[in-house]
């Protein structure tokens, strides 16, 4: 709707006072009576002796009196001060000092007032010519402007009131230029009003400026580095690096955003996220990927002594980003020298890294650093091994996005919870953006308005599968590291982008209850609390119940490279059917091959689910669920899966038939059962010879013909078998902890060592075995482990405590005894799993729980 002319006139003095002042002035000048109409001509009067100041004051008074006393006619017009483009309406009146006198600024058209027309203030210059939007109609009312776009309803004077000036019509013109209204604004109209289209946003701007002030950073970004920056600006427009070049640059980023730079970082990140959510173009996504590498690259000089300078360095780069100097930031980023190889670090390097990680709260990573033997070198041979673990596969069947159900809406609170759930020190993906960077941008006191809202918008954009398709291979890709296996080969570890992991965490939490109802009681690896302990207790109870059986066998299933080879077409079909709210996001991530980066080498991932994906376990288990239900409905006594680890038990004939069924059904979804790694366990009094007629030879015999049928076995890290096997298994685990305890003893900082001893290397190291294994058989090994922990404590502190002193200081030092806690840990796990075990195994009874082990656990140690 066009704005009305509005605006009242301001009177400087009262009507009576004005006339009295005018009368006295005219009488002094002998001008005679004031004419009663505009056509009247005042008598000639000699004014040559009057100075410029007196004539200006007289003219002001005469014009004011004329405006007050005489009705305006066709020869002049007093322009409303609120409609003059060159004068701000706020300057129409202002208070001078503390005086209540209002000084009024009046704007009159030149040569339109009768007094001025007679030459009272004749000057050498004629003054400015009236503008087009201030032309006066015959009635004395200013002519109004109408839209110049042909066909626009606001172009018809009979249908709209119009606008009073080009300033007031500007928003309507911008609506046409921006596409909100149809029609093209004629270039002649813009040129006649000294306007042009902004080179950045496309809206109208004065020809004198060419670019809006708020668009200058984007214009500077498009034209290269600003004047005065290091290096000359290149000719042409800088388009920025491609996705492949950007992610392959391997720019190291800071672990934390310096406190001095967090506000500027939050502002820059908020704008980048808002641009992605608003435009969703490849350019906007590339800018988001570019941001952390340009702004959060490490300063030339690091360390505690230069912390203040590092904060100023990062803050300056964030400000330059906001000003649009993207090319300069990209070309000037600091690239620390990388080690040429990935050889095992020295002991001093391990200790230094572990100390730094502990001070950042990454206790688990600190212990891993102390035991690190290095990663596989980034060579062509290693890259080829990784490619073999990521085989090529045909693209999954295309599905229209419109045919897929919409995702659930994710609110800001869910995004904030998922962001806080990231472990401390979470590694970044190829772009360098870390979860800690997002946390620093949303920290209390530095949070930028709308940051969490913009982040939530981007997460919802991804969850709906509506993000730019060209971004999917890179955002759904990952950085690869190769960890050498003890027996040869490499294990690929994928580190995905933080935005992909954040979206996956939010969606996984939204379907948690549905997943538990869907997978239970076949699959215990997804959405089932204490699923490992439930599986171990149920299997141990089954073996105890069949202790006297002569025709029972248990087989542990092992799929070869399962997560990297499962069919993506099967994954997309299963998730669309059973978890429709995840369908769009999963299709967006997996419908085309993703790019994995291993140093300077690239690996294409065309099959399987990414192990760094929070939804990866759910997607894998979703495909296996139909197979698990078929096994459970068959003649087997027990069939349970924990992700890709399966257990089937029953008669040899039933188990053999189930194995053949598993091989057939697994091949349909891209999986292959590795019989050499599957393990057969003769339950009770069953002999190995009775199994040869039903089970494959690869399971029963090794490559050299030796028998492989076991009586005792390890299941999901817990020992299942007789007391001797359990004791030996626990002793081996205790001995495996000795290298870590020795490494902690060598730390120079005792506070760091004590923290690691409490959190990771001591009691916590054996909690899983304590909860899943009866305590009687492992007490001796646990007591030896307690002695090792006390020895490590003595090496750190120089204190040699007696047994009584140890008992007194356990609470204060938080060095708990594994031997004393084992009975309580086992009973707590067993009691919390009994009902779940009854659902898992129809033959399970509470009375079948091994009574001797439970009774021994109830006999608490003295004291």
N, C-alpha and C positions, 0 to 999 in steps of 0.2 A: 504494500500500500504506500503511495507517495506521501511524503511528509507535507504538512500544511505550512503556510507561510509564517503564521504566528508572530509572536514577539511584540511587545508594547513599546511605546516611545517613553523616553525618560525626560522629565522637565527639570531644568536646573534651578529655576526659581519659581515662585508663585506667579500667578497670572497678574496680579495687581502690581507687585514689585517690578516685574518686567516692563509693564507699560510706563510706570513712573520713571524708571531709569532710561527708557527709550525716549520719552518726551523731553527729559532734561538734556539728553545728548543731542537730539535734533535741534533743540532750541539754541544750543550753544553753537552749533555749526550752521545755523540759519538755513536749514534744509526745508523748512516748511512742514506741513502736515504729511503724515505717511499715506501713501496712495492706498485706495481701498480695493484695488484690483491689480492683478499682475500686469495688465496692459498700461497702467498709469506710469508716467515718466516723471521722476522727481525733477525739480528745477535745477538748473545749472548752479554749481557752487564751487568756488575755488578751493581745491583740496591739495594743491601742489605743495603747500607748506607743511602738510602733515607727514610725519615720519612713517616708516614701514610698520613699526610696532603699533602706533595709534590706529593706522588704517586697518590692520589685522584685527585689533580688538573691536573696532567699530563694525567691521564686516560680520564678526561673530555675533555681536549683539543684534544687528539688523536681521540676520538670517534666523536667529532664535526667535525674535519677535514675529517675524513673518510666518514662521512655522507654527507659532502659537495662535496668532490672531487671525490669519487669513487661511481659507481653505485652499489646498493645492489644486491647481488646474493643469492644463495640458502643457504648459511651458516649462515646468520644473518638477523635480521629485526629490524628496528627502529620503535617502536610502536608509533602510532599517540597519542599525549597527550589527544586529545578529546575523545579517545576510551578506556582509562584506567579506570577501574571501581573504583580503590582505590584512584584515584586523581580526584578531581573536575576540570572540564574544566575551571572554573573561576580562578583556581590557576595556569593556564598555564603561565601567565605573570602578574606581578604586579609592580607598581611603588614604589621604595624605597625612602621614604622621598619626597623631592622636586626635586630630581635628575631625569633627563629624561632617565636614564639608565634602561632598561627593564631586569629584572632578570628572566631567563627562566628556568623552571623545565623540565628536559627531563626524559623520562621513557624508559629504554632499557631492553630487555630480557637478563637474565643472560646467560653467556656462549655462546652467539651468535655473539659477536663482535670479530673480529680477534685478536685485541690487548689483550682483556681480556682472550681469549682462550690460549694465550701463557704464561699466568701466571704473567703478569705485576702487577696485583692486586690480586694475589692469596691469598685466605683467608681460614681460617679453615672450614667455612661453605659454602655450595654450593649455597645458596640463594633459593628463592621460585621456585617451579616447575611451568611451564606454565600451565594456566587454559585451560579447554576444548575449550572455545570460543576464544582462542588466538593462536590456532594451525596454523602454516604457511604451505601453500601449496608449491608445488615444484617450482612454479613461483615466490615465495617470497612474495605473497599477503596473508594476513590473511584469514583463512577459515571462511566463514559466517555461521550463524545459520539459521535453518529452523524449521518450526512448527513441533513439535513431534506428533501432532494429526493425526492419519491415516485418509485419505480422505480429509483433508483440502487442498485447492489449494495452500496455502503457504508452504506446506510440500514438494512440487516438485521443485527441483533446476532449472528445465528447464522452469518453469512458473513464478518464482518470484526471486527477487534479494536477498532475505533473510535479516538477521539482523547481525550486527557486534558483538553484545554482549548480555548477558542475561539481561542487563538493558534495552536495546532497544527493545527486544522482549517481555518484561514483559506485556505491554499493550495488545498485541495480546493474550498472554496466559490468561490474566484476562478476555478477551472477551469470551474465551471458558469456563472458570470457572464460569462466571456470567450468561451464557446462551445466550449471544448475538450471539455467533457462535456455531454451532453444534459440537458435539464430546467431548470426555473425554480426559483430559490431563493425560498421563501415570504417575502414582505415582513414577516410577523409574526415570523419567526425573526430576520431582520436587526434589526428594531426591538427585540426582546427582548434582543439582545446589543449594543445601542447601535452598530449598524453601518448603513451606507447605501452606495449605489452612487456611485462617484466621477463627477462630472459630466463629466470628460474621458475617462478610460479605461474607465469602466464597472465596474471592479472594486470590491471592498468597501473601505471606509475608515471610520474612526471618525466618528460624527456630530458630534463636537466640531470636527473639521477640515473635513470635507466634500470636500476635494480632497487628493490625494497631494502631497507636497512636489515630486516630480519632474514633476507635472502642472500646477503653478502657472503656469509660463510660457505653456503652451497655454491655460489658463483666462484668463490676463491678456490673451492675444492675442484671444480670442473676445469679451471684454467691453470692449475698447477700451483707451486709454492708461491707464497706471498713475496713481494719485493723485500729485499733485505735478508731473506733466508739464505742459508748456505747453499751455494750453487745457483746457477742461472736457471730461470724457468724454461722448460723445454717448449719448443714450438708445437702447437697443436694442443689437443685436449688429452689429459691423462685419464685413462679409463680404469686404472688400477690393475692389480694382478688377478689372474683367473683363479678359480677355486683350486685347481690342481697346483698352481704355483704357490698360492697362499698357504695351503696346508702342507705342502712339501718343504716350505722354508724352514720348518722346525725351530721357530723362534722361541727361545726360553722366556717364560713369563714369571713375574714375582709370585711367591707363595701367598703373600698378603699385600693388600693395598696399603701404602703408608697412611697413617692417620691424617697427615696434613693434606693428602690428596684425595681423601675419600669423598668429600662433597663434590668436587669437580668430576671425579670418576662416576659417581652416582648420576650426575647430570648428563654426562656423555653417554653412559649406558642406557639411561632412560630414553634419551632421544633416539638412540639406535634401535631399541626395542619398539618404541612407538612407530618409527618409520617402517619396521618390518610388519607390525600388526596392521598398520594403515594401508600401505601400498602393496606389500607382499610381492615385491619384484626381486629378480635376481640381484639387481644392484643393491637393494636394501639389505639383502642377506649377506652379500659380500662385504658390505660396510660393517655389519655386525661381526663377521668373522675377522675382519681386519682390525677392529678396535683394540682387543687385548694385546695383539702383537705390536701395534703402534704406540700404545700408551703405557702398557705395563711391562715393557722390556726392561731388563735389569740396567741400572745406572752403570756408568764406566767404573765407578769406585764403590764397592760395597763394604759391608762390615758395620759393626756398632759405632765406630768412630765417625762414620760418614752417614749416619742414619738421617740426620737433619737435611743434609744435602740431597740424599736420595729422595726424601719426601718432596723437596722443592723441585727436583728433576721430574718426578712423576706428575706433580701438579702442573708444571709448565707444559708438559706434553699433553695433558688432558685439556688445558686451556687452548693449546694450539689446535687440538682436534675440534673443539667447539667452534673455533674460528675458521675451520675448513682447510687447514694446511695438511691434507692427508698425504699427498705425495712426499712432502718434505719429511713427515714422520716415518713413512715407510722406508725411505731411502736412508734415513739417519738413525734407524734403530740400532741399538748395541747388540751385537751377536757374540756372546762369550765363546771362546774356543772350546770345541768338543774334543773329548779324548778320541784318538784315532781308532782304538779297538775297545772291546768289551772284556778285557782280561780281568781276572779276579783282583779285587782291590787289596791293598796291603792292610795289615792289622791296624796301623795308625789311621788309615782312611776309614776303615770300618768303625773304629771307636769315635772318630770325629763326626762322622755322619750319624751314628747312633745317638750321640750326645745332642746334636742339633735337632734330631727328630723327637727325642724325648722332651726337650724344652718347648717344642711346639705341640705337645700332647699326643704325638703319634707313637704310642708305646709299642704296639704290635709291629709297626714298620721299623722301629728302632731295633727290636730283637731280630727281625729278619735281616737287617743290615749287618748286625754282628756276625751272623752265620752265612752271609752272602758269599757265594763262590763265583760271582759274576754271571753275566748273561751270555748267551751265544753271540758270537761276533756277527756284525751286520755285513755279511758277505753274500755273494751270489749263491754259494752252496746252501747257506742257511735259508735264503729266500726261496730257493727251489724246494727245500723240505717243507716250508710253510705252504707253498702252492700245492704240494701234494696233499696236504691236510685240508685244503680248501678246493675240492675238485670242481670242475665246471659242470654246469647242469642247465638244462633248458629253462627258459623263463617260465614262470607260472602262468596259468591261464588268466587272461585279462578280464577284469571285472569292472563294470561301470561304477563310478563313485556314487551315482544317484541311486543305484540298486542296493547300496550298503546302508545299514542302519546308522543313524547319527550317534555320535559319542555323547556321553554324559557331560554336562557342563561342570567344569572344575572351578571352584571358588578360590578367592585369594588366600583364605585360611588353609585350605588343603595344599596349596602351592608352598606356603610358608612352612608348614609342617614337613613336607617332603624335602624342602631345602635344608631344614635343620637336621634331617635324618642322615645326611651324607656324613660318612666318617671323617674325622679330622685328617687333613692332609690328602684328601682325595685327588688323584692325579688328573691332569687335564687331557682332553682329546687333542687332535692335531691342531685345532685353532688356538690352543693355549688358554682358553677360558676355563677357569676353575670354579668349583662350587664355592670356595672361599671368597672369590671375587664377587659373587652374587651376595653372599652374606655381608661382606664389607660395604657393598652399595646400599644395603638395607639396615645397616647398623643404627642403633638409637643415637640420635643427635646429628647424624649426617645424612639421614634418608632424604632423598629428593622426592618432591611431591609427585605421586603417581608412579613411582618405580615399580612397586609391587603390582599395581594395576596393569601396567604395560607388560610386565613379565607374565602375569596371568593371561593376558590377551594372547601373547605368543604361545603359551602352553596350550590354550584352547584351540588356537589356529592349527597347531601340530596335531592335537588329539583328534580334530575333525578331519585330518588328512587333507587339509585345504592349502597347505604351504606350497610354495613354488616347486614344481616337479623337478626342475633342474638341480635343486638343492639336495634332494633325497640321497643320491649316491654318496654325498660328502657328509651330510649331517647324520646319516645312518651308517656311516663308515666308522673307522677307528684307527688308532695307532697300535701297532703290533710290537710286542717284545717276545723274544724266544727264550724260554727257560730250559736249560739242559736237563734231561732226565737222568737219574742215576744209572739206568741200564742202557743208555744210549737213546738218541733221538731228541726231539725238542717238543716242548709243550707251548702252544701259542697262547698268549695272554692279550686280549683285546681291551683297549682303553677307549671307550666311546666318548662322544661329545656330551658335555654336561647338560645341554638343553634336551638332548634325546633321553638321557638317563632321568632327568627331572620329570619329563612327561611320562615316561614309563613308570616311575614311582607313583605319581599321582593316579594313573589309571589302574595300577596294581592294587592300590589301596581302595579304590572305588569298587572293585569286584572281589574283595577279599572274602566276604561272606558267601557270595555265589560260588566262588572257587572251592571253598571248603565243602559246601554241600555237593558239588559236582564230583570232586575227586575222592572223597571218603567213601568207602574204606579201601579203595584199590591203590590209590597213589598217596603216599605220605610225605612227598617232598614239596608240596605246594599248599600253603595256607593251613597246615596242620601243626599246631603247637607240639613241640617235643616229638616230632615224627620219627626221628632216628631212635630215640629211646623206646618208643612204642614198638617199632619194628624189632629191635633187639630183644626186648622182654617177651614179645609174642613168639619169636623163633626159639628162644631158649626154653620157654614153656612147652612148645611143641616137641622139642627134642627130649625134654625130661619126661613128657607124657608117653613118648614112644620108646622109652629106654629098653623095653623088653621085646620090641617088635623085630620081626625078621624079614619084613618086606616093605620097608620104608626107606626112601631116599630123598635127599634135598639137593637141589641144583641152584647155584648162584649164576645168574645170567650176566653176560658182559657183551655190550654192543661196541663195535669198532668205530671210533671217532664219531660217536652218535650225534652230538650237537652240531657238528659241521657238515653232516651228510644227510640229515633228515630232509625229506622233500618239502620245499616251500609251498608247492601247490597243495599238499596235504595239510600243511600248517594253516594256510589261508582258508581252506575249506572248513577245517575243524573250528577255527576261531570264529568264523562267520556264523556257524551253526550253534555253538555253545556259549560264546561270549560276544554277542553282536555289537555291544558298545565299544569293543576294542577293534572291530573290523577295519574301520577307516584308517586308524593309525597304523595297524599292522600291515595293511595293504600298502600304505604309503612307504613304509620302511623296507618291505621285502619284495615288492613287485618287480624290482630291477636290481641288478648286481650293485653291491656297494664297494667302495674303494677302501682298502686297508693299506696302511703305510708302514713299511718296515725299513726304517732308515731312508736310503735313497731309492729303495725298491718298492714297487707297487704290487699288491696282491688283490685279485678280484674275488669277492665272496658272492657266489651265485647260488649256494645251497646252504641249508641249515639255518640255525638261529644264532645270533651273536651272543657269546657267553657273557659279555659285559652288559647286555640288555637286561634291565630289571624284569621285563616280561618274558625273557628267554626260557626260564624253567617252566613257566605256565604254558607257553606255546608248545614246548617239547612234550610236556606231560599230557597236553590236550590231545595230541596225535596218538599217544600210546594208550589213552584211556579206553578206547574201544577194545584193544587187545587185552588189557587187564581185566575188563569185565567178562570177556569171553573165557579167559582162563579161570576166573573165579566161579563162573557158572558151570564149569566142567567137573570132572571127577577128582580133581586135585583136593588135597587136604588143606593146602595153604597156597595162596598166590598174592604177592604183595610187591609193589614197586616203590623205590625211593629214587625218583627221577629216572636215570638210565640203569640203575642197579636193581635187578629183579631177583626174587626168590620164589621158587616153586617147590612144593613138597607133596609127596603122596607115594603111591605104589610105583614100582619101576615101570610098569606098563603105562600107567597114567602120565607119569613124568615124561617118558619117551614120546608118547603121543603129543603132549603139550609142547615139547621141544620142536617137533616137526611143524606144528601149527605156528609157533613163534617165528621160525625161520621163514615160513611162507608169508605170513602177514607182515613181518618186518621188511621183507624185500619190496612189498607193495608201497611202502612209504619211504623207501630209500635207505633203510637200515640193514646192517649185516651183522649176524650173530657170530662173534669170535669164539669158536668152540675151544681154541687153544687156551683161552683165558677164562672160560667158564669152569666152574669147580663143582665136582660131585662129592657129596658127603653121605656116607653110609650111616643111617640113623639106627640106634639100638644095636641089635645083634645081626643086622643085615650084612651079608658077606659081599665082597667086591665081585666075586664070580657070578653072583645072581644078577648083576647089573649089565653084563656084557650083551645079553640078548635084547636089551631094550634101549640102551643109551649109545650114542655115537662113540666110536673108538677114540676120537680126538679128546673127549672129555675124560675117558678112563685111563688113557696111557699117554706118556710123554713122547717126545720125538724119538728118543732112544729106546722106547719100549718099557720104561719103568712105570709102575702103577701110580696113578694120581688120585685115587679115591682116598678121601680124608675122613677122619673121625672127629677131629677138632678143627675149628676154622675161625676166621676173623670175619665179622659182619659189621660193616660201616664203622670200623675203627675199634670195635669192642670184641673181646675174646668170648667165644662160646665153646665150651668143652669141659674137660675134667679139671681138677685142681692143679695138677702139674702143668698143664698147658696154660692155664690162667696165670699161674705164678711166673712162668717163663715169659709170657707175653707182657705182663706188667713190668718185670725186670728189664726187658728190652726197651720198653718205653722210658723207664727211668734212666737207663744208660744213654738213650738218645738225647736226654736233656743235659747231659754233662758238658758238651761243648758250649752250650749257651751259658751255663753257670760259670764256666771258666772264663768266657769272654766278658761277662759282667764283672767278674772279680778283677779284671784288668783295667776297668774304667778309672780315670783319675778323679772324677767327681763322685763322691760317695752318695750324694743325694740322688743323682741320676741312677746310680746302680741300685740303690734301695728301692726306688720307684719301679724300676723294671723287675726287680726280684719280687715285689708284691704283686704287680699287675699281670705279668706274663710268664716269668721263669719259674715261679715257685708252685704254690698250691694250684693255681689255675691251669698249670700244664697238664695235670692228670685228672681234672674234674670229670671229663667225659667218661673215662674208664671207671672212676669211682662211682658214678651214677648208674652205669650200665652193667657193672660186674659185681657179683657177690663179694663182700669184703674179706671173707675168711682166707681165701687162697692168695690174696694179694697184700695182706698186711705186712709180711716180711719185707717185700720189695718197697712198700710205701715208707716203712721205717728207715730203710737205707736212703730213700730219696730225701726224707726230712733231714738226715744227717748231712747230705750234700748241700742242702739249702743253708743249713747253719754254717757249714764251712765257707760258703760264698759270702754270707753275712760277716763272718769274722775277717775275711780277706778285705772287705770293703771298709770296715770300721776299726779293725784291730782289737775287737773285744772277743774274749773267749768266755761264753756263758755256760754255766752249769745247767743241768736238766731242770732244776727248780727255777732258776732264773729265766730260762726259756719259757716255761709255762706262765710265769708272771708277766713277761713282756710281750706275749703273743698278741694280746689285744691292742696294746699301744703301738707296736710296730706293724701290726697287721700281717705278720708272718704266720699263717695258720698251718697247723700240722695236717698233712694229708692222711696219715694213719689214723688220727683221732676223728677226722671228719668223714672218712670213708663209710662207716656204717650208717650215719645219718643221711649221707648223700644217696646211698643205695635205696634206703627205705623211702626217702622222699620221691625219688624217681619211680620206684615200683608202685607206691601208693597212688601217684598221679597218673599212672598208665594203665591200671588194672581195668577200668571201665572201657578204655579205648581198645585194649587187647581183646576184651570180650566181644566187641563189635567187629574187630578184625578177623578173629578166628572163632567160628561158631562152636568149636569144641573146647574153647578155652573156659576154664573154671577157676574161680579164685582159689579153691582148695588145691588146684594143681600147681600153684606157685611153689617152687622148691622150698619146703619147710625148713630144712637145716640151715640154708643160707639166711632166711629171714629171721630165724630164731637167733642165730649168731649175731646178726646185725643189731638185734634188740638188746644184746648184752653189752651195754655201754662200758667203755674203759673206766677204770677207777679214777676218781677225781673229776 
